[in-house]
Amino acid sequence: MFIKQLFDEFLGFEYKKLDDNKLQVRLPVQDLFINSAGVVHGGVISSLADVAMSNLIPANEHGIQQVVTVDLNVSFLKPATGTYLIAHAQIEKQGRTLIHTECSIYNDKQELVAKSKAILFRTP
């Protein structure tokens, strides 16, 4: 089950579980997401990566997340343009309390626009 949050619904995220360790999240680009340089705002890209990696760990039966992000790194590789972005997230290593994840974000031309890594903490 995916995390249920109004923020995610507002952004229009579309989720697809690929397997137990991989997830894909699609973000339709809206005019609201475009910054003054004419590209998708870095904060929107960071949110996409964070949400994709956080959803690698299934929500509980009430849709409440089971992890929180304790460290997030995003590297922007190319200006993000197009009609949608797709995040491909995967688990690198799972421990008892910490989970190391990574995410690659592509535009609608399958061009890599950003890479991200996060460390997630399992909530009690």
ZIVENKA-V836773 format. One line per field, one symbol per residue. phi: phi as a letter, one per 30 degrees, with the letter a starting at -180 (. if undefined). psi: psi as a letter, one per 30 degrees, with the letter a starting at -180 (. if undefined). A space follows every 10 residues. Layout:
# ZIVENKA-V836773
phi->???
psi->???
This chain:
# ZIVENKA-V836773
phi->.ddcbdedde didbcbdcad cbbbbcbddc eedddddibd eedddddedd ddddddcedd dcicdcbbdc abbbcccaed bjcabbccca dcaccdbcbc bbbcccddci cdcabbbbcc cddd
psi->klkjkeeeee fgkkkjkeaf gkkkkkjkkl effkaffglk keeeeeeeee eeeeffjkla fggkkfllkf kkkkkkfkkj laflkkkjkl kekkaefkkk llkkklafgg kkflklklkk kkk.
